[in-house]
Amino acid sequence: MSSETLERIARNKNVARAAARQLSMEQLNKLAEVIGEVIEQKQDEDKKRQEEEALKERKLAEIREAINDAGLSLDDLVSEQPKRRRGRPPKNASKT
């Protein structure tokens, strides 16, 4: 079953019912178990990602506070921003 088919089933209840009619009760129960496990795993991953983002924000806030307490600014930490070149140089630039 392709991901497009799964997306169609997930978006439309009637399509899901039609697909379910082709399966036995045993297969439907197994599918429900598998989907439940996948949902649980996805929720755990989302929770972990949110916790990591929250930790990163806390650390960032601590660093900003330490910089401010020291009387520094971000400009003091970075002496000069690197200059970025955009695009390709002109074709005749090296010949002149």
MOJO-V381515 format. One record per residue. N is the residue number from 1. OMEGA is omega in whole degrees, 0 to 359 (* if undefined). D_LAST is the distance of its C-alpha to the last C-alpha in Angstrom with 2 decimals. Layout:
N_OMEGA_D_LAST ; N_OMEGA_D_LAST
//
This chain:
1_183_61.33 ; 2_179_57.76 ; 3_177_56.18 ; 4_178_56.12 ; 5_178_59.87 ; 6_178_60.40 ; 7_178_58.38 ; 8_180_60.51 ; 9_182_63.67 ; 10_183_62.57 ; 11_190_61.74 ; 12_182_64.85 ; 13_180_68.40 ; 14_177_69.81 ; 15_179_67.33 ; 16_178_68.30 ; 17_180_71.98 ; 18_179_71.50 ; 19_181_69.73 ; 20_180_72.46 ; 21_182_75.19 ; 22_183_73.94 ; 23_175_74.49 ; 24_179_77.77 ; 25_179_78.88 ; 26_179_78.17 ; 27_178_74.60 ; 28_178_74.15 ; 29_178_75.46 ; 30_178_73.17 ; 31_179_70.21 ; 32_178_71.24 ; 33_182_71.38 ; 34_180_67.95 ; 35_177_66.40 ; 36_178_68.18 ; 37_180_66.72 ; 38_179_63.21 ; 39_180_63.60 ; 40_179_64.91 ; 41_179_62.05 ; 42_178_59.48 ; 43_178_61.24 ; 44_179_61.20 ; 45_179_57.46 ; 46_179_56.83 ; 47_180_59.11 ; 48_180_57.37 ; 49_179_53.92 ; 50_178_55.23 ; 51_179_56.75 ; 52_178_53.51 ; 53_178_51.63 ; 54_178_54.37 ; 55_179_54.18 ; 56_179_50.41 ; 57_179_50.92 ; 58_179_53.65 ; 59_179_51.52 ; 60_178_48.65 ; 61_178_51.12 ; 62_180_52.50 ; 63_178_49.08 ; 64_179_48.31 ; 65_179_51.72 ; 66_178_51.23 ; 67_179_47.92 ; 68_179_49.64 ; 69_180_52.68 ; 70_180_50.51 ; 71_181_49.02 ; 72_173_45.50 ; 73_179_42.98 ; 74_178_40.38 ; 75_178_37.71 ; 76_182_39.53 ; 77_181_39.22 ; 78_186_35.51 ; 79_182_33.60 ; 80_179_30.21 ; 81_177_29.15 ; 82_179_26.25 ; 83_181_23.19 ; 84_176_22.58 ; 85_179_19.45 ; 86_174_20.17 ; 87_179_19.11 ; 88_174_16.26 ; 89_179_12.63 ; 90_182_10.79 ; 91_184_10.27 ; 92_183_6.71 ; 93_182_5.89 ; 94_182_5.70 ; 95_184_3.79 ; 96_*_0.00
//
